[in-house]
């Protein structure tokens, strides 16, 4: 098979400091692609790695022209790296997969079969998250519920970036102009004929995850603010409710004073009221600030990523 011809399948692999995982990833994925007997290419995107990941891939690319490497000028984040991979993939079917092997490459065969049946957005859906810590499972489920409560269109539960996109679906994602990208939300937004392929998520084979709870929290916050303005509306409605409740309480207090001569509540009640309303104001300002920060990032019109080097492209 001449891999230099136009590929039928592109495998987009964003990575950051995965020198232990990349050899294992190719060892496991190569037989899967060989079994499929289609012309393919790997599009690896180095998101500013500081280890020997990119150097190892360069060595492999010398003898394997199907291995393409894009090195970004610094660490821009996985969403930007995934965008870069989609922009450089050439095939009509494009698979997005991480290098940590938690998403099994063997599922690519099922993805491609669905693609041949006419589906354009085929995503892996985790049936078992037993490899995740208890706290991560709980917070992940909470995020999906909150996201789908606020956002439209809804995002399928327990679905990540592991999927196959048709060329048309990938180009639709690339047409979306936002810089602060939440790819799972964008994949759901573009639509096209979609189907889930269930699978069991595996443990990381080697290396360490680059996601801690602080990064996951900010990622979830970015995902919600990127997909809906409902939190702003909720702040407005909550503010109206608090104002009405406060007005009614003020009338009730005045009524008791005039009719019954009850003394006005003292220091404790005043402090509780001040602290409560101050908290409400700060929360509301925080929500507004999140959206203002997104506007600030978008109006600068900076590119989503910058390329430093391209190999075999």
Backbone bond lengths (Angstrom), bond angles and torsions (degrees), N, CA, C in turn:
res aa  C-N    CA-C-N  psi(-1)  N-CA   C-N-CA  omega(-1)  CA-C   N-CA-C  phi
1 X - - - 1.458 - - 1.526 109.87 -
2 X 1.302 116.85 127.34 1.457 120.86 -179.69 1.519 109.54 -87.92
3 X 1.327 116.61 104.99 1.455 120.74 -175.24 1.530 112.33 -74.59
4 X 1.367 117.99 -9.24 1.444 119.69 -179.61 1.521 111.49 -81.13
5 X 1.318 118.16 -12.66 1.446 121.20 175.28 1.525 109.76 -71.16
6 X 1.332 114.96 171.27 1.464 119.05 178.65 1.528 109.47 -58.71
7 X 1.340 118.35 121.02 1.467 119.86 -176.23 1.526 112.00 -73.79
8 X 1.302 114.88 150.83 1.464 120.75 173.92 1.523 111.36 -89.30
9 X 1.335 116.31 -20.70 1.457 121.29 -175.41 1.523 109.50 -140.97
10 X 1.324 115.78 128.68 1.469 121.59 174.97 1.523 108.99 -111.03
11 X 1.331 116.16 133.70 1.462 121.87 177.05 1.527 107.76 -109.86
12 X 1.320 117.09 106.69 1.460 122.61 -178.09 1.525 108.50 -91.91
13 X 1.348 116.41 122.60 1.465 121.43 -175.11 1.536 109.65 -129.46
14 X 1.328 118.76 93.95 1.464 119.40 172.46 1.526 110.11 -75.87
15 X 1.332 117.43 141.93 1.466 118.68 -178.99 1.521 109.99 -150.09
16 X 1.329 114.27 158.12 1.462 122.22 176.09 1.529 107.97 -145.75
17 X 1.328 116.42 114.33 1.468 122.62 179.24 1.533 111.89 53.26
18 X 1.318 115.98 61.56 1.467 121.60 -178.37 1.530 111.49 -122.01
19 X 1.333 118.16 40.84 1.459 120.36 -176.91 1.525 112.26 -63.75
20 X 1.321 117.67 -27.20 1.467 119.52 177.49 1.523 111.74 -77.64
21 X 1.339 116.26 -32.11 1.457 120.34 -172.39 1.526 113.63 -87.97
22 X 1.330 118.74 -30.84 1.466 120.31 -173.26 1.531 113.24 -59.26
23 X 1.354 120.42 -44.95 1.470 118.79 176.20 1.523 112.46 -61.51
24 X 1.325 116.60 -40.20 1.468 120.20 178.43 1.521 110.88 -65.83
25 X 1.334 116.02 -37.38 1.461 119.85 179.64 1.521 111.25 -62.79
26 X 1.326 116.95 -46.51 1.462 119.33 179.55 1.523 111.91 -67.85
27 X 1.332 117.21 -38.23 1.463 120.11 178.36 1.525 111.62 -59.75
28 X 1.298 116.47 -33.88 1.467 119.09 -177.90 1.521 112.66 -89.54
29 X 1.341 116.85 -31.71 1.462 119.82 -175.31 1.521 112.41 -84.58
30 X 1.317 117.91 -34.37 1.475 120.71 -179.05 1.534 112.69 -53.96
31 X 1.340 119.75 -48.03 1.470 118.92 179.72 1.529 113.04 -62.82
32 X 1.318 116.78 -32.89 1.465 120.06 178.41 1.524 110.40 -63.69
33 X 1.330 116.87 -46.61 1.459 121.20 -179.45 1.519 111.53 -69.34
34 X 1.327 116.80 -34.89 1.473 120.15 176.68 1.524 110.42 -64.02
35 X 1.310 115.82 -38.25 1.471 120.75 179.12 1.525 111.31 -65.47
36 X 1.325 117.10 -31.78 1.460 120.94 -178.52 1.526 111.86 -75.05
37 X 1.338 117.36 -22.76 1.468 122.18 176.75 1.526 111.70 56.62
38 X 1.327 116.56 46.90 1.463 121.64 174.71 1.531 108.19 -125.42
39 X 1.323 116.17 153.54 1.456 120.58 174.27 1.524 108.21 -69.40
40 X 1.309 116.43 129.26 1.471 119.46 -174.68 1.515 111.00 -137.92
41 X 1.310 114.98 167.11 1.462 122.27 172.94 1.525 108.26 -143.49
42 X 1.322 115.63 147.72 1.456 122.14 168.54 1.531 108.02 -97.75
43 X 1.309 116.60 133.01 1.464 121.00 173.01 1.518 107.03 -117.55
44 X 1.328 116.26 92.35 1.453 121.73 178.16 1.529 109.25 -85.02
45 X 1.326 116.01 136.64 1.463 120.98 178.78 1.524 108.52 -121.13
46 X 1.323 115.63 111.18 1.457 121.70 179.08 1.521 109.02 -84.52
47 X 1.327 116.03 109.95 1.468 121.75 -176.08 1.536 110.70 -88.17
48 X 1.339 115.40 56.70 1.455 119.62 176.42 1.513 114.39 73.48
49 X 1.330 118.23 37.12 1.465 121.24 -178.58 1.530 110.97 -62.29
50 X 1.328 114.73 147.09 1.464 121.05 178.32 1.527 112.02 -107.90
51 X 1.322 117.79 0.99 1.463 121.05 178.25 1.527 108.96 -102.91
52 X 1.322 116.55 -158.66 1.469 121.41 -175.15 1.527 113.23 -92.99
53 X 1.324 118.09 16.75 1.471 121.47 -176.94 1.525 111.75 -57.39
54 X 1.327 116.59 -53.50 1.467 120.73 -175.98 1.524 110.69 -65.91
55 X 1.334 117.69 -39.70 1.467 120.87 -179.66 1.523 110.64 -61.81
56 X 1.326 117.63 -40.74 1.464 120.70 179.42 1.523 110.73 -65.12
57 X 1.336 116.73 -41.56 1.460 119.92 179.81 1.525 111.54 -66.64
58 X 1.328 117.02 -35.39 1.467 119.84 176.93 1.521 110.66 -60.20
59 X 1.308 117.15 -41.15 1.458 120.89 178.65 1.524 111.14 -63.29
60 X 1.339 115.57 -41.14 1.459 119.70 179.31 1.531 110.84 -66.68
61 X 1.325 115.75 -37.14 1.465 120.37 -175.67 1.522 112.50 -68.40
62 X 1.331 117.23 -21.85 1.471 120.13 178.47 1.522 110.43 -60.59
63 X 1.329 116.15 -40.55 1.468 121.19 -176.06 1.531 112.32 -101.71
64 X 1.311 116.29 -8.50 1.466 119.06 -177.55 1.531 109.58 -128.66
65 X 1.318 118.13 93.75 1.473 121.00 -176.76 1.521 113.74 -65.41
66 X 1.346 116.75 -16.90 1.468 118.27 178.29 1.522 112.03 -74.95
67 X 1.331 117.36 -10.68 1.462 121.02 177.01 1.518 108.97 -90.29
68 X 1.324 115.96 113.66 1.462 122.26 176.52 1.535 107.78 -105.78
69 X 1.319 115.47 143.59 1.461 119.98 -179.76 1.515 109.98 -132.03
70 X 1.309 115.77 128.55 1.460 122.78 172.69 1.520 107.19 -115.95
71 X 1.315 117.12 120.73 1.457 120.97 176.94 1.529 108.65 -104.98
72 X 1.327 116.47 121.70 1.461 120.48 178.12 1.525 109.36 -81.25
73 X 1.318 115.96 157.38 1.465 120.70 -173.58 1.524 112.84 -69.59
74 X 1.312 117.00 -19.68 1.466 122.62 176.89 1.522 107.89 -163.43
75 X 1.317 116.61 -175.49 1.461 120.94 177.09 1.523 110.17 -79.92
76 X 1.329 116.54 107.69 1.458 121.91 179.90 1.529 112.29 -98.78
77 X 1.321 118.23 -8.96 1.453 121.28 -176.75 1.515 111.46 102.44
78 X 1.330 115.00 156.51 1.463 119.87 -174.60 1.525 112.73 -62.31
79 X 1.337 117.40 -36.76 1.459 119.53 -177.47 1.523 110.82 -62.40
80 X 1.338 116.16 -41.92 1.460 120.10 178.29 1.523 110.89 -67.83
81 X 1.342 117.05 -41.47 1.460 120.54 179.70 1.528 111.14 -63.45
82 X 1.321 116.59 -39.50 1.462 120.35 178.39 1.527 110.26 -66.17
83 X 1.317 116.94 -38.46 1.464 120.84 176.29 1.523 110.93 -61.74
84 X 1.338 116.87 -42.72 1.461 120.87 178.26 1.528 110.95 -61.66
85 X 1.326 116.49 -41.21 1.457 119.80 179.09 1.519 112.47 -63.54
86 X 1.325 116.83 -43.17 1.460 120.27 178.48 1.529 111.03 -63.68
87 X 1.328 116.32 -36.33 1.463 120.38 -178.18 1.522 112.09 -68.41
88 X 1.332 118.06 -25.72 1.469 121.32 -176.95 1.530 113.19 -103.60
89 X 1.319 117.76 -7.73 1.462 120.04 178.78 1.533 109.70 -71.40
90 X 1.341 117.22 140.88 1.465 120.87 -173.16 1.518 114.45 -109.35
91 X 1.330 117.65 -13.69 1.465 119.86 -171.29 1.528 111.61 -81.30
92 X 1.331 114.82 169.46 1.460 121.08 175.36 1.527 111.72 -80.33
93 X 1.326 117.01 -19.79 1.466 122.62 176.43 1.521 107.49 -122.04
94 X 1.335 116.98 125.06 1.463 122.02 -173.58 1.523 109.08 -125.11
95 X 1.321 116.47 119.99 1.464 122.45 179.48 1.525 109.11 -100.47
96 X 1.319 116.61 131.86 1.471 122.53 173.45 1.524 108.12 -105.31
97 X 1.320 116.78 124.75 1.458 120.73 -176.93 1.528 109.20 -150.74
98 X 1.333 116.70 145.74 1.459 121.24 176.48 1.527 110.07 -83.27
99 X 1.327 115.53 161.80 1.457 120.64 -178.67 1.523 113.14 -85.90
100 X 1.338 118.13 -4.46 1.465 119.89 -173.19 1.525 114.15 -82.71
101 X 1.340 117.19 -2.58 1.466 123.57 177.31 1.521 113.46 64.53
102 X 1.307 118.51 16.12 1.462 119.43 171.42 1.525 110.56 -73.36
103 X 1.328 115.53 -25.21 1.461 121.18 172.91 1.526 107.36 -101.62
104 X 1.334 118.47 116.51 1.473 121.16 -170.34 1.525 112.67 -69.12
105 X 1.334 118.38 125.22 1.474 120.90 177.22 1.525 112.93 -60.48
106 X 1.326 116.97 -25.22 1.472 119.85 179.92 1.531 112.07 -58.97
107 X 1.325 116.67 -23.06 1.466 120.12 -179.11 1.524 111.57 -72.62
108 X 1.325 117.52 -14.75 1.468 120.28 178.78 1.528 110.61 -58.85
109 X 1.323 116.87 -33.49 1.473 120.54 179.31 1.528 109.93 -61.64
110 X 1.329 116.86 -46.29 1.467 120.76 178.56 1.524 110.70 -64.93
111 X 1.341 116.99 -39.97 1.464 120.67 176.38 1.531 110.84 -56.59
112 X 1.333 115.31 -47.19 1.465 119.83 -175.29 1.529 111.19 -68.03
113 X 1.318 116.70 -34.39 1.457 119.23 176.35 1.527 111.17 -63.11
114 X 1.327 116.16 -41.92 1.469 120.28 177.23 1.526 110.80 -65.34
115 X 1.330 116.28 -36.58 1.457 120.08 177.11 1.525 110.46 -61.41
116 X 1.324 116.91 -42.57 1.461 120.92 178.71 1.529 111.93 -66.05
117 X 1.333 116.14 -23.12 1.467 120.43 177.42 1.529 112.13 -81.97
118 X 1.321 117.24 -4.34 1.459 120.12 175.86 1.518 115.52 110.61
119 X 1.334 117.89 0.33 1.466 120.33 177.45 1.529 109.51 -80.34
120 X 1.348 115.33 146.79 1.467 120.20 -175.19 1.525 113.49 -119.25
121 X 1.310 117.25 -10.43 1.465 121.39 179.58 1.525 106.85 -139.46
122 X 1.320 115.49 86.59 1.471 121.57 -175.01 1.524 108.11 -104.63
123 X 1.317 116.87 117.38 1.469 119.93 -173.60 1.526 111.49 -120.78
124 X 1.329 115.25 145.16 1.455 120.69 174.36 1.513 110.60 -79.11
125 X 1.313 115.92 132.93 1.471 121.27 -179.90 1.530 108.97 -118.83
126 X 1.327 114.91 120.78 1.463 120.19 -175.15 1.527 110.62 -72.94
127 X 1.311 115.82 125.90 1.462 120.62 177.42 1.519 111.65 -94.21
128 X 1.320 116.57 -16.76 1.461 120.90 -177.00 1.529 108.61 -146.68
129 X 1.345 116.53 120.35 1.456 120.70 178.12 1.525 110.15 -108.49
130 X 1.319 115.81 33.07 1.453 120.16 -176.95 1.519 113.99 -63.71
131 X 1.347 116.99 -20.41 1.466 119.28 178.61 1.527 112.14 -77.36
132 X 1.341 117.13 -14.12 1.465 120.51 178.18 1.522 110.48 -85.61
133 X 1.315 116.10 153.45 1.458 121.04 175.26 1.528 109.62 -65.48
134 X 1.349 115.58 156.22 1.469 120.13 -177.38 1.519 111.51 -56.86
135 X 1.325 117.29 -44.10 1.459 120.73 -178.01 1.524 111.21 -63.87
136 X 1.329 116.83 -39.26 1.456 119.82 179.81 1.519 111.24 -67.04
137 X 1.344 117.11 -38.31 1.467 119.58 178.03 1.522 111.15 -63.64
138 X 1.334 116.39 -43.77 1.467 120.34 -178.56 1.520 110.77 -65.66
139 X 1.334 116.54 -46.71 1.462 119.37 -178.33 1.528 111.58 -67.17
140 X 1.336 116.92 -34.43 1.465 119.68 178.26 1.520 111.06 -64.70
141 X 1.338 116.36 -44.89 1.459 119.45 178.17 1.534 110.78 -62.99
142 X 1.337 115.60 -38.82 1.459 119.23 177.85 1.515 111.53 -63.19
143 X 1.327 116.60 -40.06 1.461 119.76 179.84 1.523 111.10 -63.33
144 X 1.340 117.06 -47.21 1.465 119.36 -179.05 1.526 111.03 -60.26
145 X 1.327 117.13 -39.49 1.469 120.09 -179.59 1.523 110.97 -67.13
146 X 1.339 116.81 -45.15 1.469 119.96 -179.99 1.530 110.44 -65.99
147 X 1.330 116.15 -42.89 1.463 119.95 -179.88 1.525 110.86 -59.22
148 X 1.331 116.20 -48.70 1.459 119.36 -177.73 1.521 112.71 -71.99
149 X 1.331 117.34 -20.86 1.453 120.50 173.51 1.517 110.75 -70.64
150 X 1.330 116.09 -36.44 1.456 120.93 -175.48 1.533 113.40 -92.65
151 X 1.335 116.09 -43.72 1.466 120.65 -165.47 1.530 112.11 -93.28
152 X 1.312 114.10 159.24 1.462 122.36 173.20 1.526 107.21 -146.37
153 X 1.335 118.09 130.67 1.459 128.36 2.83 1.527 112.51 -72.99
154 X 1.312 115.31 163.90 1.462 120.76 -178.49 1.533 110.05 -72.62
155 X 1.313 115.00 153.54 1.457 121.32 176.90 1.531 108.61 -104.68
156 X 1.324 119.09 131.42 1.472 120.46 -179.91 1.525 110.67 -59.16
157 X 1.323 116.26 143.69 1.460 121.43 -179.63 1.530 110.77 -68.31
158 X 1.332 114.92 145.05 1.466 122.65 175.03 1.521 113.08 55.01
159 X 1.313 115.02 41.07 1.462 121.41 178.48 1.522 108.42 -120.92
160 X 1.337 116.44 133.60 1.459 121.36 178.22 1.511 111.00 -114.29
161 X 1.328 115.44 -145.06 1.460 120.81 -179.05 1.524 112.24 -87.33
162 X 1.313 118.19 -10.69 1.463 122.15 -178.05 1.519 109.19 -68.49
163 X 1.337 115.90 109.19 1.472 120.14 -175.10 1.524 109.97 -168.55
164 X 1.336 114.29 172.19 1.459 122.02 171.09 1.520 107.70 -118.77
165 X 1.330 115.70 130.30 1.461 122.20 176.77 1.519 109.70 -114.85
166 X 1.302 116.38 141.52 1.458 119.31 170.18 1.525 109.13 -71.67
167 X 1.313 116.62 162.88 1.465 120.39 177.10 1.533 110.66 -55.56
168 X 1.333 116.42 -41.47 1.462 119.95 -178.73 1.521 111.55 -64.91
169 X 1.335 117.76 -41.40 1.466 120.99 179.64 1.530 110.84 -67.84
170 X 1.342 116.68 -40.51 1.465 120.29 179.44 1.519 111.06 -63.94
171 X 1.325 117.10 -41.52 1.460 119.98 179.02 1.526 111.07 -67.06
172 X 1.316 117.06 -32.21 1.466 120.05 176.50 1.527 110.65 -64.88
173 X 1.342 116.74 -41.31 1.469 120.56 177.16 1.521 110.50 -63.28
174 X 1.323 117.04 -41.03 1.461 121.09 -178.91 1.522 112.61 -68.92
175 X 1.327 117.66 -23.16 1.463 120.96 178.32 1.528 112.21 -73.09
176 X 1.321 117.34 -20.29 1.464 120.02 -178.51 1.523 108.58 -71.20
177 X 1.329 118.68 126.06 1.472 120.99 -164.63 1.518 116.33 -88.01
178 X 1.342 119.02 -6.43 1.460 118.21 -173.04 1.519 112.57 -65.30
179 X 1.334 116.03 145.70 1.456 122.56 178.34 1.522 111.52 -86.16
180 X 1.334 116.41 -42.45 1.464 121.18 177.68 1.523 107.30 -82.55
181 X 1.318 116.45 92.43 1.458 120.82 -167.99 1.526 111.70 -99.26
182 X 1.330 114.90 138.40 1.463 122.60 172.18 1.520 105.55 -119.12
183 X 1.341 116.10 94.62 1.452 120.87 -165.68 1.527 113.33 -63.55
184 X 1.324 117.61 -38.51 1.470 119.12 179.95 1.529 110.82 -60.92
185 X 1.331 115.83 -39.02 1.459 119.72 176.61 1.518 111.84 -68.01
186 X 1.339 117.52 -38.50 1.461 121.05 179.13 1.525 110.88 -67.50
187 X 1.335 116.75 -38.95 1.469 119.73 177.67 1.532 110.25 -60.87
188 X 1.329 116.49 -40.16 1.463 119.93 178.76 1.526 110.86 -70.79
189 X 1.333 116.59 -35.59 1.468 120.61 -175.03 1.526 112.08 -67.73
190 X 1.350 117.55 -39.97 1.468 118.80 -175.58 1.520 111.75 -69.95
191 X 1.325 117.39 -23.62 1.461 119.69 175.59 1.522 113.14 76.40
192 X 1.332 116.68 -122.56 1.461 125.66 -170.66 1.538 109.53 69.18
193 X 1.307 115.71 171.33 1.455 121.10 -175.90 1.525 109.20 -67.73
194 X 1.329 116.59 114.52 1.462 121.51 -170.78 1.524 111.24 -118.95
195 X 1.326 114.55 155.21 1.469 120.63 175.76 1.523 108.63 -156.63
196 X 1.323 115.27 147.64 1.466 121.25 178.13 1.521 110.29 -95.70
197 X 1.339 115.26 143.79 1.470 121.96 172.28 1.524 106.43 -120.02
198 X 1.338 118.21 110.00 1.474 120.04 -175.73 1.527 111.91 -71.00
199 X 1.335 115.65 148.25 1.460 120.67 176.52 1.518 109.08 -158.96
200 X 1.313 115.16 164.57 1.461 121.66 177.76 1.522 108.98 -101.56
201 X 1.304 116.03 123.56 1.467 121.44 -178.60 1.524 109.80 -72.04
202 X 1.318 116.50 134.12 1.453 122.25 -175.77 1.529 111.27 -98.08
203 X 1.325 114.77 169.75 1.457 119.88 175.77 1.526 109.36 -78.38
204 X 1.327 115.14 153.69 1.458 120.38 173.27 1.530 108.73 -63.91
205 X 1.333 116.26 131.81 1.465 120.91 -175.93 1.518 112.12 -74.49
206 X 1.327 116.74 -40.40 1.468 121.44 -178.31 1.517 108.62 -153.83
207 X 1.339 115.89 167.25 1.454 119.75 179.53 1.519 112.02 75.14
208 X 1.315 115.30 -175.01 1.459 121.59 -177.96 1.522 110.12 -125.68
209 X 1.333 115.29 148.48 1.447 119.78 177.03 1.525 110.64 -66.22
210 X 1.320 116.43 147.69 1.461 121.13 179.47 1.525 111.21 -95.97
211 X 1.338 116.09 3.51 1.465 120.66 -177.12 1.524 110.11 -105.60
212 X 1.333 116.88 116.29 1.461 120.79 170.15 1.523 108.89 -102.41
213 X 1.332 116.69 176.71 1.466 119.32 -174.45 1.526 111.90 -67.26
214 X 1.325 117.99 -30.80 1.459 119.70 178.46 1.533 110.34 -66.47
215 X 1.345 116.74 -42.87 1.456 120.33 177.82 1.523 111.10 -65.58
216 X 1.337 116.36 -39.34 1.467 119.63 178.80 1.522 111.16 -65.12
217 X 1.348 117.37 -38.75 1.455 121.37 178.14 1.529 110.34 -61.15
218 X 1.333 116.72 -48.02 1.459 120.36 -179.47 1.527 111.19 -67.11
219 X 1.332 116.09 -33.75 1.459 120.08 177.22 1.531 110.53 -64.69
220 X 1.336 116.28 -42.86 1.462 120.51 178.87 1.530 110.78 -65.77
221 X 1.331 116.36 -41.45 1.464 120.61 178.98 1.519 110.51 -62.74
222 X 1.321 115.82 -42.38 1.459 120.48 178.11 1.527 110.81 -63.75
223 X 1.340 116.21 -39.14 1.457 119.62 -179.37 1.516 112.64 -63.42
224 X 1.322 117.04 -41.46 1.460 120.70 -178.48 1.523 110.71 -70.82
225 X 1.338 117.17 -46.98 1.463 119.58 -178.50 1.524 111.89 -69.28
226 X 1.349 117.00 -23.78 1.466 120.18 177.99 1.520 112.38 -76.81
227 X 1.322 117.33 -18.07 1.463 120.36 -168.84 1.523 114.24 -113.75
228 X 1.333 118.49 -13.49 1.460 119.03 -176.48 1.522 110.76 -158.74
229 X 1.327 115.50 151.84 1.475 121.63 174.18 1.527 111.19 -104.06
230 X 1.319 117.43 9.71 1.458 120.68 -176.99 1.535 113.18 -59.26
231 X 1.358 120.72 -36.91 1.468 118.63 177.13 1.530 113.11 -56.82
232 X 1.331 117.29 -35.29 1.465 119.80 176.78 1.522 110.87 -65.15
233 X 1.315 115.94 -41.51 1.462 119.78 179.05 1.528 110.66 -66.72
234 X 1.320 116.84 -38.60 1.461 119.95 178.54 1.521 111.18 -62.70
235 X 1.342 116.96 -37.34 1.466 120.15 176.46 1.522 110.39 -62.01
236 X 1.326 116.66 -40.85 1.466 120.55 178.06 1.518 111.11 -63.24
237 X 1.331 116.39 -47.42 1.458 120.03 -178.71 1.525 111.21 -65.05
238 X 1.340 115.83 -40.62 1.457 119.31 179.69 1.516 110.70 -65.78
239 X 1.337 116.23 -40.24 1.461 120.05 177.07 1.519 111.61 -61.66
240 X 1.332 117.27 -41.62 1.471 120.56 177.28 1.521 110.78 -63.34
241 X 1.332 116.19 -41.19 1.463 119.76 -179.92 1.529 111.38 -63.90
242 X 1.351 115.94 -45.13 1.462 119.81 179.91 1.523 110.94 -63.88
243 X 1.328 116.94 -40.16 1.462 120.60 179.17 1.524 111.28 -62.93
244 X 1.323 116.75 -43.57 1.467 120.40 178.96 1.520 110.81 -65.18
245 X 1.344 116.19 -43.22 1.461 119.78 179.53 1.528 110.61 -63.44
246 X 1.334 116.54 -39.21 1.462 120.33 179.54 1.526 111.05 -66.39
247 X 1.315 116.67 -40.02 1.465 120.61 179.07 1.522 110.90 -64.68
248 X 1.325 115.86 -43.12 1.472 119.49 178.58 1.520 110.72 -64.35
249 X 1.343 116.27 -40.84 1.459 119.87 178.60 1.534 110.92 -64.61
250 X 1.342 117.24 -38.22 1.463 120.67 178.14 1.538 110.77 -63.79
251 X 1.326 116.80 -41.42 1.466 120.17 177.86 1.527 110.77 -63.94
252 X 1.334 116.22 -40.71 1.463 120.64 179.63 1.526 111.03 -65.09
253 X 1.329 116.27 -41.17 1.461 120.31 178.22 1.530 111.25 -63.19
254 X 1.349 116.59 -43.73 1.469 120.72 178.56 1.526 111.11 -64.07
255 X 1.336 115.84 -39.20 1.466 120.25 179.63 1.533 110.74 -62.76
256 X 1.347 116.69 -45.63 1.461 119.60 179.40 1.519 111.29 -63.28
257 X 1.311 116.62 -37.03 1.460 119.76 -179.76 1.525 111.33 -66.84
258 X 1.336 116.27 -43.05 1.471 120.43 -176.53 1.519 111.32 -74.20
259 X 1.330 117.12 -45.27 1.463 120.59 -173.24 1.524 111.97 -81.96
260 X 1.344 116.28 -46.80 1.458 119.59 -173.82 1.526 113.31 -103.17
261 X 1.297 115.96 -10.81 1.455 118.88 -179.23 1.511 113.26 70.98
262 X 1.361 117.28 20.81 1.464 119.94 179.55 1.523 110.27 -66.37
263 X 1.299 118.08 138.80 1.461 119.99 177.86 1.528 110.83 -68.88
264 X 1.314 115.17 146.86 1.463 119.93 177.64 1.529 108.59 -67.45
265 X 1.362 116.49 140.35 1.465 120.52 -179.04 1.521 109.97 -55.89
266 X 1.306 115.17 148.94 1.448 119.21 -172.56 1.507 114.93 -95.66
267 X 1.327 114.84 -142.78 1.462 122.90 -169.20 1.528 112.35 -58.50
268 X 1.319 117.80 -45.17 1.465 120.96 -174.42 1.522 111.26 -61.09
269 X 1.338 116.63 -48.43 1.465 119.81 -178.20 1.526 111.23 -65.58
270 X 1.321 117.36 -36.04 1.464 120.52 178.85 1.525 110.49 -65.47
271 X 1.348 116.57 -44.75 1.456 119.67 -179.75 1.525 111.49 -64.40
272 X 1.326 117.58 -40.25 1.465 120.71 178.52 1.521 109.98 -60.95
273 X 1.337 115.91 -45.13 1.467 120.00 -179.52 1.529 110.97 -63.42
274 X 1.342 116.72 -44.49 1.463 120.06 -179.16 1.526 111.03 -62.68
275 X 1.329 116.57 -46.82 1.456 120.04 -179.08 1.520 111.56 -64.28
276 X 1.336 117.20 -40.37 1.462 120.72 -179.58 1.527 110.87 -62.84
277 X 1.318 116.47 -50.62 1.464 119.46 -177.60 1.524 111.64 -69.01
278 X 1.318 117.02 -31.67 1.464 119.16 175.39 1.521 110.39 -64.99
279 X 1.331 116.71 -41.01 1.458 120.36 177.06 1.514 111.85 -62.25
280 X 1.340 116.24 -42.93 1.462 120.33 178.32 1.522 110.47 -60.37
281 X 1.316 117.24 -43.89 1.467 121.01 -179.85 1.517 111.78 -64.20
282 X 1.342 117.05 -42.69 1.455 119.84 -179.12 1.526 111.79 -66.28
283 X 1.336 117.13 -40.33 1.461 120.29 177.29 1.529 110.26 -61.87
284 X 1.337 115.66 -45.18 1.459 119.98 179.80 1.522 111.18 -62.30
285 X 1.329 116.44 -43.57 1.459 119.68 177.73 1.524 111.35 -63.70
286 X 1.337 116.71 -35.02 1.458 120.19 177.24 1.515 111.86 -63.44
287 X 1.334 117.02 -43.28 1.465 120.96 178.21 1.529 110.21 -62.76
288 X 1.332 116.19 -46.03 1.464 120.28 177.58 1.528 110.22 -59.97
289 X 1.341 115.94 -41.02 1.457 119.87 179.57 1.513 113.03 -61.50
290 X 1.340 117.40 -37.10 1.460 120.28 178.28 1.525 110.85 -60.65
291 X 1.325 116.22 -43.33 1.459 119.63 179.78 1.522 111.24 -72.11
292 X 1.329 117.85 -36.21 1.462 120.27 176.34 1.524 111.26 -63.29
293 X 1.330 116.96 -38.04 1.460 119.85 179.06 1.523 110.58 -64.94
294 X 1.336 117.65 -36.23 1.457 120.68 176.84 1.524 110.45 -66.06
295 X 1.334 116.56 -42.52 1.463 119.99 177.73 1.528 109.78 -61.28
296 X 1.332 116.90 -43.04 1.465 122.32 179.79 1.522 110.83 -58.26
297 X 1.334 116.84 -44.05 1.455 120.28 -179.43 1.528 111.76 -69.46
298 X 1.333 116.96 -36.43 1.454 120.22 -176.06 1.526 112.33 -73.74
299 X 1.341 117.93 -40.00 1.467 120.21 -173.53 1.528 111.66 -71.15
300 X 1.332 118.53 -16.20 1.456 119.90 177.39 1.536 111.95 -73.51
301 X 1.321 116.38 -19.87 1.465 122.33 176.65 1.527 112.76 55.82
302 X 1.307 116.48 36.66 1.452 119.41 174.20 1.524 109.67 -75.74
303 X 1.331 118.10 152.13 1.469 119.29 177.53 1.526 111.14 -65.45
304 X 1.317 115.99 153.66 1.459 120.78 -179.92 1.522 111.53 -65.15
305 X 1.325 116.92 -32.59 1.467 121.95 -179.56 1.523 108.39 -155.80
306 X 1.325 116.82 165.14 1.460 123.27 174.06 1.530 108.57 -127.30
307 X 1.317 115.45 133.17 1.464 120.63 178.13 1.537 110.63 -82.85
308 X 1.306 116.11 138.37 1.465 121.49 173.42 1.522 111.13 -102.08
309 X 1.329 116.07 -37.40 1.463 120.14 -174.76 1.518 109.20 -158.36
310 X 1.339 115.37 147.03 1.455 121.10 175.08 1.518 108.80 -129.77
311 X 1.315 116.31 134.71 1.462 122.68 179.11 1.528 109.05 -118.42
312 X 1.321 116.15 128.68 1.482 123.54 179.52 1.523 112.60 63.76
313 X 1.314 116.61 24.03 1.459 121.03 176.95 1.528 108.67 -123.32
